């Protein structure tokens, strides 16, 4: 096998209470990549369709991630990468992580899988660091592993895939406004009241317990964020209205996807997800801001060959 | 049935990362209580053996908790309570919670169980509030429900019993020094760096995941506290030495039990627990401070009739 076509899914990081540690993988929303094994050593980005991103390997998230795995594997060949971007950059649903994860997954497949998916997260994180300025795994982990993931810690990287119930659907409303991750980071407090931190880790515990026990009500009660959302939501027009609309229409929870501006809701079952998506769309029309809507089951598989 | 004898187990709260939200129930360390249904309405503490605690109902943790359940149930009778304290007050292993939990459990049994164990946690918390100055459920929850428990939130009280592996043993070293909960609270920071809060909630998530998946290594990696322990450990002589000794001898994790001064370690299996207890004891001898040692399996049942 010398060429592989890959689906690189979008992801939702943070999930309200789990800032920088929790994430989930989406189905049906994602980039495609083609990776070719070639005789000439090195990594070359040969084509990018759908986004204005640099072709230079060292300046491209997929390129940097590819270099990380190739440096570790040291194969007697090189790779060409074609990227068909479908996830918009800066949307808050893991656009750069999808590219990083796709590159390392594809190269690993073409090399005969010398690395586990867990190990691939580490390589993908190197690429992601180019986009976010620091090494974060809360999007690359669900993209590579699928399902819900927890980054327990970073020293060393410790990523756990959380078993989750099969009926969770995510709704994502992506307003077409530019919101840089650096701006989203700038509004965060450097210190938080201990009381709020306790509330937050109680909810992280509740969410993990709810996922393992398939207790949708507990999942819903735990999808709360008393620290990040209050600081960030003013950057997203009509955030409160959209969130409340989602909850009133039966969503388990709703919040900011990653660094925003996308707003997500989690729902039990497709029917409720469709109703919630419809209501969220209607509530956003009055802003006059264009937006995309996605409805997706949680993707338990993660990045894969197609 | 007009009289009931109850075992009221000791508990370990916080468990490193889960300050104010996590706890576990011990076996073989606990108070005993005798509760009698009597014709005359009201609650009377008739005897307290093993501790110098007030007999006045409104000033006694068991009394206040008993009043909470009796006010809710409004029965056509009263109750007499005898307390045989074996858990030392101020030890950090839930002495007051044991009394509060025992009182509400016993009365509920004598009334024909009108309330669920979940509901009893709420009543017991009212008694516990007398001792700690505020309503906390991180000791009463494991005492009433058994096993590992998570207090997801307080508004309203939301307590979850976490399924856990059967081989976890706790070792507790209780130095005979006085350490008031109010002093232990006074050293806590009112605000914490967001970075540390993230580390903490990553570990809470990891610990819950480790318990559900019976992954002892993950449990061990998650038993870390970057917020409370650094502030409190100077109140406990030789804390670092004891903790490091526990870890070097195979404990999964070690930390301050509740508000201290007790130091606990969690171990996989009785053999390791005994080795750890022996080593912890030896490491404490040099302080010249008297101490008690306990080794206990996690008690999945909680407070019970004996």
Interface residues (C-beta under 8 A of the other chain):
Chain A: X17 X18 X19 X20 X21 X22 X150 X151 X152 X153 X158 X160 X162 X163 X188 X189 X190 X191 X192 X193 X194 X197 X198 X199 X200 X201 X202 X203 X204 X205 X206 X207 X208 X209 X212 X213 X218 X221 X222 X227
Chain B: X17 X18 X19 X20 X21 X22 X150 X151 X152 X153 X158 X160 X162 X163 X188 X189 X190 X191 X192 X193 X194 X197 X198 X199 X200 X201 X202 X203 X204 X205 X206 X207 X208 X209 X212 X213 X218 X221 X222 X224 X227
